[in-house]
């Protein structure tokens, strides 16, 4: 590729943690090609936008950002603009027509072609649309030194989803479930640990359905989890996301068996009404979900439970919504990601009639979020006056303070010297808010290596 045109790159990441992982993978590939990252699009020769289309809101955000970079390209004609991710997979052809400045659009299964895509853009060749879903997850691509100074990292263990929830676009844009070889995951984890990563999150649309067969041996997710947990130098291990219908007792037991498996699980429930869950094609009932919560708390009483919930699904009555509120009050989640239903083209629910009016959806969401905020504050307030273990991750958004997370995934801000980044410390909690805790440093637990 023309060297003068491809010296620097900027990646804008939107959406889920799997997109963050994909962006990290791509950044490492680009650095291996001799390119350098920059902190602003205006400095870059190549801008890559990693998009999300799970709901309407992130799709609109992506379109707005593409428009901004399209304007920038008018002043920098040599700028290469690429769009990847789920929106590119779902509406790539439309994007190329709507935004002529885009040089290529590629789905999440096509990211290994990044060198070819950048070269095509640099040479001014025809625009490329790469949206095959037949490719396996990308192979190991660690760029030595990329994680230096970082404390946490992600590893995708599988791609795709086979569940076909009636509202969800993911199976159509990420493809069918394909697991990565366990040895690849283990080697990647070792590489991250060698670079100083102490907290690793294993990612998948549904990690519970991870499965790998080779030489007569079958690997399940609990087996993989135990193997990664046993790697020297790994202080904390997490995973997301779990589907309730596949949450096994063996996996639940891991919370009581693995010392470095963090006491936190993200377990989406989406709705508290069996009728709505059935129309969503979720594969479990309200009672089955609540039984899982009871089992988790029996094995690990202090476990933090977060979830996803949707309001205004087609046909959701006021009684259905009240059942969702009731479930939230009974379980008392540590936190909720809550959102309004929006049609996703190509899904079954998009064809459902009896849509809930937008105003009603907004009112339901506001009420739900108010109830959950009170629960979250109450749970966080229970930590005031106690010491918690925190892994310091970096500067806080609060300015001069540092920030880290507890094992239960709560953010803690406190005054501390930056030389302490990467250490496990005890922090005394002084004040608790809905989104974070304010503490005072007590003592380090483990020296960083």
PyMOL commands that set and color helices and strands:
alter all, ss='L'
color gray80, all
select helices_A, chain A and resi 3-5+17-32+41-43+56-75+86-98+108-122+170-174+182-194+207-209+221-229+244-246+249-257+274-280+286-299+318-331+349-351+358-381+418-420
alter helices_A, ss='H'
color red, helices_A
select strands_A, chain A and resi 8-13+36-37+46-51+80-85+104-106+128-130+152-156+158-159+178-179+199-203+211-214+217-220+236-240+264-266+304-311+335-340+387-395+402-405+411-414+424-432+437-446
alter strands_A, ss='S'
color yellow, strands_A
deselect
rebuild
show_as cartoon
